[in-house]
Structures are given as structure tokens and as C-alpha cells.
């Protein structure tokens, strides 16, 4: 069967030919004719089997047939995705498929400036790919209009529930038209997804090309039992002795991902990390280096389990086994994509054996155990001698308060080069503020300022007002900031006066 036989128009088949796609996958062969009819659909398929094309190709054809031009801020087709990376990839596919149809495509997600997101949607779009949180932000700002939405797609719907998007989904469904086409796609079918589908889909067609939560057939699965503290040595030895194209390493936590990267770096192995604490530019840079092969090792949390569609991932390593067994299916689905083969390796500590049993029960497959490799003990000893570079803590802002108070003035040879700084302002003391106005700094008597305080030279109690009125020569008192606590007039000044004519900033 060909894409032409499925009923797709020539501009779409030309776009597929440009990407060297000639034969539809099973999910595409079953889903595309159904979506072209306008019927709701619930699709279950293994990850990496072409679900994006299964809903995007027929949807673009339906939008083109209607020949409507979206008004400013109006959206015709909305695709909701759980992660930024997945949203970016879906939008890139939509642009490639819809190029011949001149379909307008946009993508919005968190971590990008709000004004940029507003500019993306303000002209109106045929297709908008979005994460739920940023979409609702724009809805609240009245920057996007969903009142005439024609098609709603939930990709990786089960993960959207895992990440807590259920309340956002309910709110979005309330503000879109009841008469629409709704498409749900996922690799697993938890009970909550089934309930959600029954609520939001109208008489849907169900397409399932493989048993729920089964792994890709071309993935060779292995497990090695090892102590938690020795996993890094095992991982280091693996990368030192094995040939890889690209390898994804999955950690359960963000801190764990960063720690693995630092330990690999200490052994001379380059790797990048990607997780929720990374900024969007950092995540894009790490993915670009991984995609190009410049840094062929990427350490990720489950945020990347469904957000990376990069050909050539030869190995997936579960450094930590997931505590949710469905995540294992999505993790190892990052390899053996588009008909290729791949290897999935799991490191299982004693306290993770229960997770392994849950995975084998879910997938109905036995993961092949493999022994520790030769040279493992030497790798453990070598790793103990390495000291990974510690995580650099942010440096606090320089505080020159002690220098201004006179501590160590004469002992610090750099005192003339240190900038004087008002701790209440980001403005250098070269321009002082008086009543909120910037004033040029120049010597003047303390009496020129109405709030100046002075202290007689004799070390008597603190005198309020012009020191000259307290019997001290003008300019010889020690001016201080207004509002500084008094010493109670008990005499015994601290004896750290400023040179004549200088006062502290107000």
C-alpha cells in the first residue's frame, strides 16, 4: 500500500517523498483513512511508529479542503503536547508536510519570552502546537482565540496525565467548540486515558496496531545487576569499551542526571544533560549537539522519554529504572526507530528489582540478564581515584559594606580601586541619590544635607543636625546615613570617622 492509495493529495505525498517516506506504517495505514472522514479517533501504537504523520497528514488535507483563512489570533487546529521538545518536533513535521499547502504553523511553550509567543499566534494559524500551560497563559491574555477550533489533537495523552495536565485539559475543552474532530494518540492506555477518551471523544474509531504497552520488536533488551554506588563505574567502562552512534542515558532525577555528566567528564567522556531545570536555550543546545553527533551521549530525565525523535540512537541505557513501568516503554522507544535496530540496557540495583518485575509484567517480556563485564573491578577502583569537578555554586554579589565601615581600610592595598557602592541601590557612589535624584559627588559640608548626623570629635554622644551647631568645626563630624540606629548617646564613639567633607549616601 502507498500513501496515494490512502487518499492523500499530491502536495502531501510529495512532501513525504522528499523525506524518503514511501510506505505507510501500520498506524498510518489505519488512522489516515479514518481521520480523512472527520471521525474522532483513539490511536494506540508503539512509540516511534509514525503517529505524528498519522494525524498530521489527514488533518492538513481536511484544513486545506475547507479553504478558510484564520483571522488574527484564531486557531484552526490545536495539537497539545506534554513537553517542549515534543512540541517542537511536531511543529517541524507539520511545517514540512504542509509546505506545499502553504499551511501556517506555529509552536508555543514555556521558557520562551511571552511577547514572542504572542507574536506567533497574533496573525492567526492553521496549526498551533502548544504545551497546555503556555496556551492557557495566552488565553488569559486574550491573545489566542479557540472559539472556532476545528481539530483538537492530544499527543502522548497518557504522559499529559502523568505530568498533571488534567486540570488544564478540562479547562481547554470547556472553551473550544463542542462540534469538532478530536484525536487521541498514545503508546499506553491507562484507565484514566480510557475515561478521558470516553468523556471527550464522540463515537471514536479505535486503532491499535500492537498490544498496549509492548516494546518495539527490534530492541534488544538487557539488564545488569549492580550496586547503586557502582553504576557510574559500569557506565564509564561501557562507553570506554563499546562503539556507539548515539546513546541516551536515563536518570530518575535532575540532580542524578547532572551528577552522571560530571562523573563521566572526570573520566574524559563528554556528555550533556537535559531536564526540567535547564533553560530552553540550554536544552536546545544540548539536543543540537546530540543530533549532530558532536556530543553523542545525552543524559536525560523522563522529560525526554517522549520528546526526542533523533535517528541513529543505537543505545538506550536506563541508569535508574523508572518507578512507573510505562516510562520504560517510552524510554527504550527512543532507539530502533524508523525500522532500525537498537539496544536497551538497564542497570538494576537491589532496591530496584521490584521496578524490574513491574516492567516485565507490563510488557509481558523477560529482560535478558547479562553479567558484569571484564575489568569492572578495575573500573570501580579507577573511578574512586577520580575527583569529578564539583558543581559550581552561584557567587554572591560583592558586598563592600565592611570596607565602607573602615574595616581593614589600611590593610587592603586594593582599597583605592574598589568601587564605592550604596547597598540600597545599584548605582555607584559616584552619583549619590538625594531625595531620589542623582547628584554629582563632590565634597561639601555636612550641613548641606538636612538629614545629616554628626558626632563631635571628642567622642561624645551622637548629635542630630549640623555638627557645627554642636560645637564641632564644620565637616569634622562623621556623617552617617539617615535612619541608622543610634548608640543611645552613651558616648564612646567607634572612632571610625570619614575624611572631612565625605558623607555616606542617602
Buried (B, 14 or more C-beta within 10 A) or exposed (E): EEBEEBEBBEBBBEBBEEEEBEEBBBBBBBBBBBBBEEBBBBBBBBBBBBBBBBBBBBBBBBBBEEEEEBEEBBBBBBBBBBBBBBBBBBBBBBBBBBBBBEBBBBBBBBBBEBEEBBEBBBEBBBBBBBBBEBBBBBBEEEBBBBEBBBBBBBBBBBBBBBBEBBEBBEEBBEEBEEEBBBBBBBBBBBEEBEEBBEEBBEEBBBBBBBEBBBBBEBBBBBBBBBEEEBBBBBBBBBBEEEEBBBBBBBBBEBEBBBBBBBBBBBBEBEBBBBBEBBEBEBBBBBBEBBBEEEBBBBBBBBBBBBBBBBEBBBBBBBBBBBEBBBBBBBBBBBBBBEEBEBBBBBBBBEEBEEBBEBBBEBBEEEBEEEEBEEEBEEBBEBBEEBEBEEEEEEEEEEEBEEBBEEEEEEEEEEEEEEEBBBEEEEEEBEBBBEEEEEEEEEEEBBBEBEBBBBBBBEEBBBBEBBBBEBEBEBBBBBBBBEEEEEEEEEEEBEEEBBEBBBBBBB
